[in-house]
């Protein structure tokens, strides 16, 4: 029996192109499903993402914020959005550095009227995630944001302890991607 028949309604996808192939029919058949874009969203994929997704967990630039704003206005749809915070200030990871978060958040609200509901992070690999989750909890509280998207299959219990409202546990359920 599919998960949707068991009242599971929140699902995540990493790639827009994969979501476009499999989710339209499922969302048509199960109206309560909420689809989350949890992977990096490129601006050239926004026009495909906005009609399909209900949440975006990876807002990481003003260029992307503007594109989301434009596409939402075209089809009169408002998504719930998480700002991705580069909590470990890692060069190889996307996200807004903590020092620029307040300015970025304010621009997303005032210039683009985005529905920012929370923050998302991916702590540095091979580190104690607890310190980063605590920092994210404090940042969310400071900005009066209720949602935290943090924690993966290896550290989701720790993330929940620090207030995560959404966790990414796909590999624990489905195994690693090939």
MDAnalysis code that builds the backbone (N, CA, C; Angstrom):
import MDAnalysis as mda
import numpy as np

u = mda.Universe.empty(534, n_residues=178, atom_resindex=np.repeat(np.arange(178), 3), trajectory=True)
u.add_TopologyAttr("name", ["N", "CA", "C"] * 178)
u.add_TopologyAttr("resid", np.arange(1, 179))
u.add_TopologyAttr("resname", ["UNK", "UNK", "UNK", "UNK", "UNK", "UNK", "UNK", "UNK", "UNK", "UNK", "UNK", "UNK", "UNK", "UNK", "UNK", "UNK", "UNK", "UNK", "UNK", "UNK", "UNK", "UNK", "UNK", "UNK", "UNK", "UNK", "UNK", "UNK", "UNK", "UNK", "UNK", "UNK", "UNK", "UNK", "UNK", "UNK", "UNK", "UNK", "UNK", "UNK", "UNK", "UNK", "UNK", "UNK", "UNK", "UNK", "UNK", "UNK", "UNK", "UNK", "UNK", "UNK", "UNK", "UNK", "UNK", "UNK", "UNK", "UNK", "UNK", "UNK", "UNK", "UNK", "UNK", "UNK", "UNK", "UNK", "UNK", "UNK", "UNK", "UNK", "UNK", "UNK", "UNK", "UNK", "UNK", "UNK", "UNK", "UNK", "UNK", "UNK", "UNK", "UNK", "UNK", "UNK", "UNK", "UNK", "UNK", "UNK", "UNK", "UNK", "UNK", "UNK", "UNK", "UNK", "UNK", "UNK", "UNK", "UNK", "UNK", "UNK", "UNK", "UNK", "UNK", "UNK", "UNK", "UNK", "UNK", "UNK", "UNK", "UNK", "UNK", "UNK", "UNK", "UNK", "UNK", "UNK", "UNK", "UNK", "UNK", "UNK", "UNK", "UNK", "UNK", "UNK", "UNK", "UNK", "UNK", "UNK", "UNK", "UNK", "UNK", "UNK", "UNK", "UNK", "UNK", "UNK", "UNK", "UNK", "UNK", "UNK", "UNK", "UNK", "UNK", "UNK", "UNK", "UNK", "UNK", "UNK", "UNK", "UNK", "UNK", "UNK", "UNK", "UNK", "UNK", "UNK", "UNK", "UNK", "UNK", "UNK", "UNK", "UNK", "UNK", "UNK", "UNK", "UNK", "UNK", "UNK", "UNK", "UNK", "UNK", "UNK", "UNK", "UNK", "UNK", "UNK", "UNK", "UNK"])
u.atoms.positions = np.array([
    [0.849, -1.180, 0.000],
    [0.000, 0.000, 0.000],
    [0.890, 1.238, 0.000],
    [0.634, 2.189, -0.904],
    [1.459, 3.404, -0.949],
    [1.367, 4.199, 0.344],
    [2.422, 4.949, 0.634],
    [2.444, 5.780, 1.836],
    [1.283, 6.760, 1.872],
    [0.848, 7.249, 0.707],
    [-0.238, 8.224, 0.692],
    [-1.541, 7.616, 1.197],
    [-1.689, 6.315, 1.106],
    [-2.883, 5.658, 1.643],
    [-2.806, 5.506, 3.157],
    [-1.680, 5.831, 3.730],
    [-1.497, 5.726, 5.178],
    [-1.387, 7.102, 5.825],
    [-1.935, 8.094, 5.187],
    [-2.000, 9.457, 5.698],
    [-0.663, 10.198, 5.721],
    [0.319, 9.690, 5.028],
    [1.578, 10.427, 4.891],
    [1.367, 11.440, 3.771],
    [1.532, 12.729, 4.056],
    [1.230, 13.732, 3.035],
    [2.419, 14.595, 2.620],
    [3.500, 14.603, 3.370],
    [4.659, 15.425, 3.021],
    [5.746, 14.543, 2.403],
    [6.153, 14.908, 1.180],
    [7.179, 14.163, 0.449],
    [8.198, 15.144, -0.103],
    [9.445, 14.727, -0.169],
    [10.510, 15.577, -0.684],
    [11.118, 15.020, -1.946],
    [11.595, 15.921, -2.766],
    [12.317, 15.563, -3.993],
    [13.560, 16.420, -4.072],
    [14.642, 15.816, -4.559],
    [15.901, 16.529, -4.737],
    [16.029, 17.188, -6.105],
    [15.373, 16.626, -7.106],
    [15.580, 17.082, -8.481],
    [14.255, 17.400, -9.150],
    [14.185, 18.575, -9.726],
    [12.958, 19.024, -10.380],
    [12.572, 18.078, -11.506],
    [13.534, 17.674, -12.334],
    [13.211, 16.850, -13.489],
    [12.614, 15.502, -13.084],
    [13.090, 14.922, -11.990],
    [12.512, 13.662, -11.503],
    [11.106, 13.887, -10.967],
    [10.904, 14.996, -10.275],
    [9.587, 15.311, -9.722],
    [8.567, 15.513, -10.830],
    [8.953, 16.208, -11.883],
    [8.049, 16.476, -12.999],
    [7.603, 15.176, -13.665],
    [8.471, 14.181, -13.673],
    [8.133, 12.895, -14.290],
    [7.153, 12.077, -13.464],
    [7.241, 12.133, -12.131],
    [6.432, 11.211, -11.331],
    [5.329, 11.817, -10.477],
    [5.383, 13.108, -10.141],
    [4.437, 13.645, -9.165],
    [3.138, 14.243, -9.689],
    [3.065, 14.752, -10.908],
    [1.788, 15.359, -11.326],
    [0.583, 14.427, -11.193],
    [0.686, 13.210, -11.634],
    [-0.433, 12.258, -11.547],
    [-0.739, 11.918, -10.088],
    [0.287, 11.711, -9.296],
    [0.083, 11.369, -7.882],
    [-0.621, 12.530, -7.176],
    [-0.171, 13.758, -7.433],
    [-0.804, 14.922, -6.787],
    [-2.239, 15.123, -7.279],
    [-2.491, 14.738, -8.497],
    [-3.858, 14.827, -9.023],
    [-4.766, 13.825, -8.302],
    [-4.239, 12.637, -8.052],
    [-5.030, 11.587, -7.400],
    [-5.154, 11.782, -5.893],
    [-4.159, 12.415, -5.288],
    [-4.137, 12.622, -3.836],
    [-3.958, 14.113, -3.558],
    [-5.043, 14.803, -3.421],
    [-5.053, 16.273, -3.329],
    [-4.364, 16.816, -2.071],
    [-4.251, 16.014, -1.020],
    [-3.660, 16.489, 0.234],
    [-2.136, 16.473, 0.244],
    [-1.529, 15.861, -0.738],
    [-0.064, 15.757, -0.759],
    [0.584, 17.130, -0.827],
    [1.635, 17.284, -0.045],
    [2.465, 18.486, -0.054],
    [3.855, 18.062, -0.518],
    [4.283, 18.620, -1.638],
    [5.566, 18.246, -2.221],
    [6.608, 19.316, -1.911],
    [7.747, 18.859, -1.401],
    [8.832, 19.739, -0.963],
    [10.027, 19.608, -1.901],
    [10.507, 20.736, -2.409],
    [11.752, 20.765, -3.167],
    [12.868, 20.921, -2.150],
    [13.599, 19.813, -1.915],
    [14.628, 19.841, -0.878],
    [16.041, 19.945, -1.451],
    [16.171, 19.783, -2.761],
    [17.478, 19.909, -3.390],
    [17.722, 21.323, -3.855],
    [18.879, 21.541, -4.402],
    [19.235, 22.866, -4.927],
    [18.331, 23.176, -6.106],
    [17.797, 24.374, -6.119],
    [16.910, 24.806, -7.192],
    [17.632, 25.829, -8.063],
    [17.799, 25.485, -9.330],
    [18.423, 26.390, -10.282],
    [17.354, 27.315, -10.857],
    [17.739, 28.534, -11.181],
    [16.758, 29.504, -11.674],
    [16.078, 29.028, -12.956],
    [16.784, 28.283, -13.802],
    [16.167, 27.822, -15.048],
    [15.152, 26.697, -14.833],
    [15.055, 26.191, -13.621],
    [14.080, 25.134, -13.308],
    [12.879, 25.666, -12.523],
    [12.906, 26.926, -12.133],
    [11.845, 27.499, -11.304],
    [10.494, 27.410, -11.995],
    [10.446, 27.661, -13.302],
    [9.161, 27.639, -14.023],
    [8.514, 26.258, -13.990],
    [9.305, 25.210, -13.809],
    [8.767, 23.848, -13.694],
    [8.433, 23.510, -12.246],
    [9.170, 24.111, -11.329],
    [9.001, 23.802, -9.905],
    [7.765, 24.454, -9.294],
    [7.513, 25.698, -9.615],
    [6.429, 26.444, -8.961],
    [5.065, 25.764, -9.121],
    [4.683, 25.315, -10.301],
    [3.366, 24.681, -10.417],
    [3.238, 23.373, -9.637],
    [4.336, 22.674, -9.432],
    [4.301, 21.333, -8.859],
    [4.522, 21.291, -7.346],
    [5.454, 22.085, -6.865],
    [5.842, 22.014, -5.456],
    [4.973, 22.920, -4.587],
    [4.938, 22.587, -3.294],
    [4.238, 23.389, -2.293],
    [5.225, 24.105, -1.374],
    [6.423, 23.551, -1.252],
    [7.481, 24.090, -0.399],
    [8.794, 24.090, -1.179],
    [9.617, 25.081, -0.905],
    [11.000, 25.096, -1.393],
    [11.887, 25.272, -0.169],
    [12.833, 24.348, -0.001],
    [13.708, 24.362, 1.176],
    [15.086, 24.946, 0.881],
    [15.306, 25.457, -0.314],
    [16.679, 25.790, -0.695],
    [16.832, 27.168, -1.339],
    [16.149, 28.166, -0.806],
    [16.336, 29.524, -1.309],
    [17.700, 30.018, -0.845],
    [18.572, 30.328, -1.814],
    [19.951, 30.642, -1.451],
    [20.532, 31.872, -2.153],
    [19.692, 32.638, -2.864],
    [20.207, 33.839, -3.525],
    [19.063, 34.785, -3.866],
    [19.393, 36.056, -4.028],
    [18.391, 37.041, -4.438],
    [17.927, 36.788, -5.867],
    [18.820, 36.308, -6.703],
    [18.451, 35.974, -8.083],
    [17.346, 34.900, -8.079],
    [17.512, 33.894, -7.252],
    [16.500, 32.836, -7.150],
    [15.220, 33.383, -6.518],
    [15.337, 34.224, -5.515],
    [14.157, 34.824, -4.878],
    [13.334, 35.599, -5.899],
    [14.006, 36.383, -6.720],
    [13.308, 37.167, -7.749],
    [12.612, 36.258, -8.747],
    [13.269, 35.204, -9.161],
    [12.683, 34.268, -10.142],
    [11.465, 33.561, -9.540],
    [11.552, 33.143, -8.297],
    [10.411, 32.511, -7.625],
    [9.248, 33.492, -7.563],
    [9.531, 34.718, -7.174],
    [8.514, 35.772, -7.103],
    [7.815, 35.942, -8.452],
    [8.592, 36.039, -9.521],
    [8.023, 36.232, -10.857],
    [7.149, 35.058, -11.281],
    [7.628, 33.853, -11.064],
    [6.870, 32.661, -11.477],
    [5.616, 32.463, -10.628],
    [5.715, 32.741, -9.344],
    [4.528, 32.638, -8.490],
    [3.448, 33.608, -8.964],
    [3.849, 34.818, -9.306],
    [2.892, 35.819, -9.776],
    [2.245, 35.415, -11.091],
    [3.008, 34.766, -11.970],
    [2.465, 34.337, -13.262],
    [1.303, 33.373, -13.097],
    [1.427, 32.452, -12.139],
    [0.371, 31.434, -12.002],
    [-0.474, 31.626, -10.740],
    [-0.263, 32.725, -10.042],
    [-1.061, 33.054, -8.844],
    [-0.998, 31.934, -7.805],
    [0.213, 31.555, -7.456],
    [0.435, 30.515, -6.455],
    [1.535, 30.978, -5.515],
    [1.365, 30.727, -4.222],
    [2.358, 31.111, -3.234],
    [2.874, 29.855, -2.533],
    [4.173, 29.633, -2.630],
    [4.795, 28.497, -1.970],
    [5.327, 28.905, -0.607],
    [5.465, 27.936, 0.265],
    [6.114, 28.143, 1.558],
    [7.607, 27.914, 1.326],
    [8.407, 28.845, 1.835],
    [9.823, 28.839, 1.469],
    [10.725, 28.875, 2.701],
    [11.791, 28.088, 2.606],
    [12.848, 28.055, 3.618],
    [14.095, 28.700, 3.023],
    [14.741, 29.544, 3.797],
    [16.032, 30.094, 3.395],
    [17.102, 29.091, 3.807],
    [17.936, 28.726, 2.844],
    [19.049, 27.837, 3.151],
    [20.189, 28.653, 3.741],
    [20.594, 28.269, 4.934],
    [21.678, 28.949, 5.630],
    [22.931, 28.089, 5.531],
    [24.010, 28.685, 5.083],
    [25.300, 27.996, 5.033],
    [25.900, 28.100, 6.433],
    [25.390, 27.279, 7.321],
    [25.660, 27.392, 8.751],
    [27.122, 27.134, 9.106],
    [27.831, 26.383, 8.264],
    [29.242, 26.112, 8.523],
    [30.175, 26.988, 7.710],
    [29.605, 27.982, 6.991],
    [30.397, 28.862, 6.114],
    [31.345, 28.068, 5.220],
    [30.802, 27.029, 4.588],
    [31.614, 26.164, 3.730],
    [31.563, 26.656, 2.290],
    [32.726, 26.780, 1.666],
    [32.811, 27.274, 0.289],
    [32.056, 26.375, -0.693],
    [32.042, 25.073, -0.453],
    [31.445, 24.144, -1.396],
    [29.924, 24.023, -1.257],
    [29.339, 24.669, -0.257],
    [27.894, 24.566, -0.034],
    [27.183, 25.866, -0.353],
    [25.971, 25.708, -0.841],
    [25.108, 26.857, -1.113],
    [24.531, 27.364, 0.198],
    [23.907, 28.503, 0.109],
    [23.229, 29.054, 1.272],
    [23.724, 30.440, 1.618],
    [22.927, 31.100, 2.436],
    [23.242, 32.444, 2.895],
    [24.092, 32.338, 4.156],
    [25.192, 33.058, 4.198],
    [26.000, 33.074, 5.409],
    [25.211, 33.757, 6.523],
    [25.403, 33.286, 7.710],
    [24.668, 33.786, 8.879],
    [24.728, 35.308, 9.000],
    [25.865, 35.893, 8.703],
    [26.022, 37.349, 8.864],
    [25.141, 38.154, 7.902],
    [24.689, 37.545, 6.806],
    [23.854, 38.239, 5.825],
    [22.388, 37.807, 5.888],
    [22.068, 36.925, 6.812],
    [20.730, 36.354, 6.859],
    [19.645, 37.403, 7.080],
    [19.829, 38.289, 8.028],
    [18.787, 39.273, 8.329],
    [18.496, 40.165, 7.116],
    [19.538, 40.656, 6.475],
    [19.358, 41.494, 5.285],
    [18.665, 40.705, 4.165],
    [19.094, 39.474, 3.957],
    [18.502, 38.631, 2.909],
    [17.028, 38.352, 3.206],
    [16.746, 37.977, 4.436],
    [15.368, 37.698, 4.853],
    [14.484, 38.921, 4.617],
    [14.943, 40.088, 5.050],
    [14.160, 41.315, 4.892],
    [13.888, 41.642, 3.424],
    [14.878, 41.423, 2.552],
    [14.673, 41.671, 1.120],
    [13.656, 40.690, 0.538],
    [13.727, 39.443, 0.962],
    [12.781, 38.435, 0.457],
    [11.348, 38.796, 0.826],
    [11.183, 39.361, 1.997],
    [9.851, 39.754, 2.475],
    [9.399, 41.052, 1.803],
    [10.243, 42.075, 1.843],
    [9.822, 43.401, 1.386],
    [9.823, 43.554, -0.136],
    [10.849, 43.036, -0.807],
    [10.941, 43.214, -2.258],
    [10.186, 42.154, -3.048],
    [10.134, 40.930, -2.519],
    [9.563, 39.834, -3.299],
    [8.321, 39.224, -2.668],
    [7.927, 39.717, -1.504],
    [6.711, 39.243, -0.840],
    [6.649, 37.712, -0.747],
    [7.790, 37.087, -0.471],
    [7.839, 35.625, -0.368],
    [7.337, 35.181, 0.997],
    [6.717, 34.023, 1.030],
    [6.212, 33.440, 2.273],
    [7.330, 32.618, 2.910],
    [8.222, 33.306, 3.591],
    [9.354, 32.647, 4.254],
    [8.831, 32.053, 5.557],
    [8.834, 30.721, 5.646],
    [8.293, 30.045, 6.823],
    [9.372, 29.490, 7.736],
    [10.613, 29.381, 7.223],
    [11.651, 28.791, 8.055],
    [13.030, 28.855, 7.442],
    [13.932, 28.149, 8.104],
    [15.330, 28.064, 7.701],
    [15.711, 26.609, 7.484],
    [16.662, 26.402, 6.591],
    [17.175, 25.058, 6.313],
    [18.691, 25.090, 6.385],
    [19.286, 23.993, 6.857],
    [20.746, 23.903, 6.849],
    [21.202, 22.475, 6.613],
    [22.431, 22.377, 6.160],
    [23.161, 21.121, 6.042],
    [24.478, 21.327, 6.784],
    [24.579, 20.840, 8.022],
    [25.827, 21.039, 8.774],
    [27.022, 20.408, 8.055],
    [28.214, 20.867, 8.369],
    [29.410, 20.276, 7.762],
    [29.475, 18.772, 8.015],
    [29.934, 18.051, 7.005],
    [30.121, 16.600, 7.158],
    [31.153, 16.327, 8.246],
    [31.008, 15.195, 8.884],
    [31.955, 14.750, 9.907],
    [32.133, 15.761, 11.036],
    [31.012, 16.399, 11.407],
    [31.070, 17.325, 12.530],
    [29.943, 16.967, 13.498],
    [30.010, 17.531, 14.680],
    [28.915, 17.369, 15.635],
    [27.813, 18.337, 15.217],
    [26.736, 17.794, 14.702],
    [25.641, 18.615, 14.180],
    [24.939, 19.433, 15.256],
    [25.026, 18.997, 16.498],
    [24.290, 19.648, 17.593],
    [24.547, 21.149, 17.672],
    [25.805, 21.553, 17.574],
    [26.144, 22.976, 17.667],
    [25.469, 23.770, 16.550],
    [25.441, 23.193, 15.368],
    [24.836, 23.870, 14.216],
    [23.314, 23.905, 14.344],
    [22.723, 22.825, 14.834],
    [21.273, 22.798, 15.025],
    [20.837, 23.815, 16.082],
    [21.624, 23.937, 17.134],
    [21.320, 24.925, 18.170],
    [21.387, 26.340, 17.594],
    [22.415, 26.593, 16.787],
    [22.561, 27.905, 16.157],
    [21.365, 28.195, 15.241],
    [20.910, 27.182, 14.506],
    [19.750, 27.354, 13.612],
    [18.483, 27.634, 14.416],
    [18.335, 26.941, 15.525],
    [17.170, 27.169, 16.393],
    [17.148, 28.621, 16.856],
    [18.308, 29.132, 17.246],
    [18.404, 30.523, 17.699],
    [18.116, 31.507, 16.563],
    [18.620, 31.219, 15.371],
    [18.371, 32.096, 14.221],
    [16.888, 32.122, 13.859],
    [16.241, 30.973, 13.896],
    [14.806, 30.908, 13.589],
    [14.014, 31.713, 14.608],
    [14.379, 31.560, 15.865],
    [13.680, 32.296, 16.926],
    [13.875, 33.804, 16.746],
    [15.088, 34.210, 16.438],
    [15.409, 35.627, 16.244],
    [14.564, 36.249, 15.126],
    [14.268, 35.455, 14.088],
    [13.499, 35.951, 12.944],
    [12.026, 35.555, 13.015],
    [11.629, 35.025, 14.176],
    [10.237, 34.630, 14.400],
    [9.740, 33.637, 13.350],
    [10.587, 32.681, 12.999],
    [10.239, 31.652, 12.029],
    [9.943, 30.348, 12.765],
    [8.856, 29.711, 12.418],
    [8.380, 28.539, 13.150],
    [8.959, 27.210, 12.645],
    [9.427, 27.196, 11.401],
    [9.851, 25.937, 10.790],
    [11.375, 25.853, 10.680],
    [11.878, 24.638, 10.881],
    [13.304, 24.347, 10.707],
    [13.447, 23.058, 9.914],
    [14.105, 23.158, 8.784],
    [14.368, 22.000, 7.940],
    [15.833, 21.628, 8.135],
    [16.050, 20.613, 8.958],
    [17.425, 20.215, 9.247],
    [17.427, 18.793, 9.780],
    [18.496, 18.112, 9.514],
    [18.628, 16.725, 9.931],
    [18.406, 15.793, 8.766],
    [19.283, 14.802, 8.680],
    [19.183, 13.795, 7.631],
    [19.177, 12.427, 8.305],
    [19.241, 11.394, 7.506],
    [19.117, 10.039, 8.044],
    [20.086, 9.756, 9.188],
    [21.272, 10.348, 9.152],
    [22.275, 10.058, 10.177],
    [22.177, 10.935, 11.426],
    [21.428, 12.051, 11.367],
    [21.397, 12.946, 12.531],
    [20.019, 13.553, 12.801],
    [18.981, 12.965, 12.236],
    [17.647, 13.567, 12.373],
    [17.151, 13.579, 13.815],
    [17.505, 12.590, 14.616],
    [17.049, 12.586, 16.010],
    [17.630, 13.775, 16.772],
    [18.866, 14.076, 16.492],
    [19.517, 15.244, 17.105],
    [18.845, 16.526, 16.608],
    [18.521, 16.574, 15.325],
    [17.861, 17.760, 14.754],
    [16.499, 17.986, 15.401],
    [15.750, 16.926, 15.605],
    [14.429, 17.040, 16.230],
    [14.562, 17.580, 17.648],
    [15.603, 17.129, 18.336],
    [15.868, 17.610, 19.694],
    [16.042, 19.132, 19.722],
    [16.551, 19.698, 18.632],
    [16.785, 21.141, 18.551],
    [15.697, 21.878, 17.769],
    [14.567, 21.218, 17.554],
    [13.416, 21.924, 16.988],
    [13.127, 21.707, 15.519],
    [13.799, 20.762, 14.874],
    [13.499, 20.506, 13.461],
    [12.030, 20.147, 13.295],
    [11.390, 20.760, 12.316],
    [10.002, 20.429, 11.993],
    [9.921, 19.606, 10.714],
    [11.002, 19.630, 9.925],
    [11.109, 18.798, 8.732],
    [12.500, 18.182, 8.719],
    [12.565, 16.875, 8.453],
    [13.832, 16.161, 8.352],
    [13.883, 15.441, 7.008],
    [15.078, 15.191, 6.532],
    [15.280, 14.511, 5.258],
    [15.853, 13.120, 5.543],
    [14.998, 12.134, 5.475],
    [15.402, 10.767, 5.851],
    [15.218, 9.772, 4.707],
    [15.307, 10.250, 3.481],
    [15.098, 9.391, 2.319],
    [16.009, 8.185, 2.254],
    [17.293, 8.361, 2.522],
    [18.203, 7.214, 2.407],
    [17.933, 6.176, 3.495],
    [17.412, 6.597, 4.646],
    [17.055, 5.635, 5.696],
    [15.840, 4.793, 5.263],
    [14.981, 5.388, 4.444],
    [13.780, 4.678, 3.986],
    [14.048, 3.916, 2.691],
    [14.655, 4.590, 1.719],
    [14.796, 4.030, 0.371],
    [16.192, 3.521, 0.048],
    [17.172, 3.782, 0.914],
    [18.556, 3.428, 0.613],
    [19.252, 4.564, -0.116],
    [20.551, 4.435, -0.288],
    [21.330, 5.472, -0.966],
    [21.037, 5.475, -2.452],
    [21.155, 6.664, -3.046],
    [20.997, 6.794, -4.505],
    [22.153, 6.091, -5.185],
    [21.863, 5.537, -6.337],
    [22.945, 4.901, -7.092],
    [23.567, 5.861, -8.068],
])
